[in-house]
Amino acid sequence: MKRENVIEMFTRLREFNPKPTTELDYQTPFELLIAVILSAQATDIGVNKATRRLYPVANTPQAILDLGEEGLKQYISTIGLFNAKAKNVIATCRILVEQHGGEVPRDRESLEALPGVGRKTANVVLNTAFGEPTIAVDTHIFRVANRTGLAKGKDVRQVEDKLVKVIPAEFRLDAHHWLILHGRYVCKARKPDCPACLIRDLCSFRPKTTE
């Protein structure tokens, strides 16, 4: 995609949604971290239903440690892969308490050292909780970047690296959320809603839908 089209694309997305953010419910960096860990292969709606029950009872690393793995499972059992996620959350909370004073670290290396936290999760936390201009490439962003021609790549890291290069600095902080929301509600996997798309004239996707 040409640079002028990239600028026009994000200008339109910004005008439509000036202050985009995650659809996960959270109040603190720790709540966001746990929600993102739980969101792997799960919907934000499903995660929010679970955390609305969990966080009033336990929303700090120590409080979740006090619940224990089996106690935690009672709150997140409606989420896919909840057994593995409970184990990771407990292990993460233990590290946060023992190594970080119960606080969520603000650097990538420390975040990625936490169980259940990969590059994508670290990028979400750095961007959404700490205001870093990172881009977490999930399935939605991967699809939108490739389909539109914004940043084509064979894997998520290749797409991430290209996005960082092609997106102008003024848009980079919010680009992550604009692209996710666009992929979730407009540029959908099975049938993109091209007639309702703000950027259809800038997009290189040829088999555009007409209805």
C-alpha positions in Angstrom: 0.0 0.0 0.0 1.3 3.4 -0.9 2.3 5.7 1.9 -0.3 8.3 1.1 -3.0 5.5 1.2 -1.7 4.3 4.6 -2.0 7.9 5.9 -5.5 8.2 4.5 -6.5 4.8 5.9 -5.6 5.6 9.4 -6.9 9.2 9.2 -10.3 7.7 8.3 -10.2 5.1 11.1 -9.2 7.8 13.6 -12.0 10.1 12.5 -14.5 7.2 12.9 -13.1 6.1 16.3 -10.9 8.8 17.9 -10.1 6.9 21.1 -10.2 3.1 20.4 -9.4 0.7 23.2 -9.6 -3.0 24.1 -13.0 -4.6 24.6 -11.6 -6.5 27.6 -12.8 -5.2 31.0 -10.0 -4.0 33.3 -9.1 -1.4 35.8 -5.4 -2.0 36.4 -2.4 -3.3 34.4 -2.7 -6.6 36.4 -6.4 -7.1 35.5 -5.5 -6.5 31.9 -2.6 -8.9 32.0 -4.8 -11.7 33.4 -7.6 -11.0 31.0 -5.3 -11.2 28.0 -3.8 -14.5 29.3 -7.4 -15.8 29.6 -8.4 -14.5 26.1 -6.2 -17.0 24.2 -8.6 -18.9 21.9 -11.5 -17.3 23.7 -13.8 -14.3 23.0 -13.5 -11.1 24.9 -17.2 -11.5 25.9 -16.5 -14.8 27.5 -13.4 -13.5 29.3 -15.3 -10.5 30.6 -18.1 -12.7 32.0 -15.5 -14.7 34.0 -13.5 -11.7 35.2 -16.6 -9.9 36.3 -17.0 -12.7 38.8 -13.3 -13.1 39.6 -12.0 -9.6 40.1 -14.4 -8.5 42.9 -13.0 -11.5 44.8 -9.4 -11.5 43.7 -7.8 -8.8 41.5 -4.2 -8.8 42.7 -1.4 -11.4 42.4 -1.5 -12.3 46.1 -5.3 -12.5 46.2 -5.3 -15.0 43.2 -2.5 -17.0 44.8 -4.6 -17.2 47.9 -7.4 -18.6 45.8 -5.2 -21.4 44.6 -5.3 -23.2 41.3 -8.5 -25.1 42.1 -10.2 -22.0 43.5 -9.3 -20.0 40.4 -10.8 -22.6 38.2 -14.2 -22.1 39.7 -14.2 -18.6 38.3 -12.7 -19.3 34.8 -14.2 -22.7 34.0 -16.4 -21.3 31.3 -13.3 -20.3 29.3 -11.7 -22.6 26.9 -8.4 -24.3 28.1 -9.2 -23.1 31.6 -7.1 -25.8 33.3 -3.9 -24.8 31.5 -4.7 -21.1 31.9 -5.3 -21.5 35.7 -1.9 -23.1 36.0 -0.3 -20.3 34.0 -2.1 -17.5 36.0 -1.0 -19.0 39.3 2.6 -19.3 38.2 2.5 -15.8 36.8 1.1 -14.4 40.0 3.8 -16.1 42.0 6.5 -14.6 39.9 4.9 -11.1 40.1 4.9 -11.4 43.9 8.3 -12.9 44.3 10.2 -11.0 41.7 8.3 -7.8 40.9 6.8 -6.7 44.2 3.3 -7.6 43.0 3.5 -5.2 40.1 3.3 -5.8 36.4 6.7 -5.1 34.8 6.8 -2.5 32.0 9.5 -4.2 29.9 9.0 -6.8 27.2 11.7 -9.2 28.5 10.1 -9.5 32.0 6.6 -9.8 30.6 7.5 -12.5 28.1 9.2 -14.4 31.0 5.8 -14.9 32.6 4.0 -18.2 32.0 1.2 -17.8 29.4 2.6 -14.6 28.1 4.1 -14.5 24.6 5.0 -11.6 22.4 1.4 -10.8 21.5 0.2 -10.6 25.1 3.3 -8.5 26.0 2.5 -6.1 23.2 -1.1 -5.8 24.4 -0.1 -4.9 27.9 2.7 -2.6 26.8 0.3 -0.8 24.5 -2.9 -0.7 26.4 -1.7 -0.5 30.0 1.5 1.5 29.5 1.0 3.5 26.4 3.8 2.0 24.3 3.3 2.2 20.5 3.4 -1.6 20.1 1.2 -3.7 17.8 0.0 -7.1 18.9 -0.8 -9.1 15.8 -3.7 -11.4 16.4 -5.7 -13.2 13.7 -7.8 -10.1 13.0 -4.8 -7.8 12.4 -3.0 -10.5 10.4 -6.0 -10.8 8.1 -6.5 -7.1 7.7 -2.8 -6.4 7.1 -2.6 -9.0 4.4 -6.0 -8.6 2.8 -5.8 -4.8 2.4 -2.1 -4.9 1.3 -1.1 -2.7 4.3 1.6 -5.2 5.5 1.8 -8.6 3.8 3.6 -11.4 5.6 3.6 -15.1 6.1 3.6 -15.1 9.9 2.6 -12.7 12.7 6.1 -11.5 13.4 6.7 -10.6 9.8 3.5 -8.7 9.7 4.2 -6.9 13.0 7.7 -5.8 11.8 6.2 -4.4 8.6 3.4 -2.6 10.4 5.8 -0.9 12.7 7.7 0.3 9.6 4.7 1.4 7.4 2.4 3.0 10.0 3.3 6.7 10.7 4.3 7.5 14.3 1.2 9.7 14.8 -1.1 6.6 14.4 1.0 3.9 15.9 -0.2 4.1 19.5 -3.8 3.4 18.5 -3.2 1.3 15.3 -3.4 -1.9 17.2 -7.0 -1.3 18.3 -8.2 0.2 15.0 -7.0 -2.8 13.1 -8.4 -5.3 15.6 -11.8 -3.7 15.6 -11.9 -3.3 11.8 -11.1 -7.0 11.5 -13.6 -8.0 14.1 -16.6 -6.1 12.8 -16.0 -5.2 9.2 -13.1 -7.1 7.5 -14.4 -10.4 8.9 -12.8 -13.7 8.0 -15.6 -15.5 6.1 -17.4 -12.6 4.5 -16.0 -9.1 4.8 -18.5 -6.3 4.9 -17.0 -4.3 2.1 -20.0 -2.1 1.4 -19.7 -0.7 5.0 -15.9 -0.4 4.9 -14.4 3.0 5.4 -11.3 2.1 3.5 -12.6 -0.1 0.6 -11.2 2.2 -2.1 -7.7 1.9 -0.6 -7.8 -1.8 -0.1 -6.1 -4.2 -2.5 -8.5 -7.1 -1.8 -10.0 -8.0 -5.2 -13.1 -10.2 -4.5 -14.9 -7.5 -2.5 -18.4 -8.3 -1.4 -21.3 -6.2 -2.8 -23.9 -6.9 -0.1 
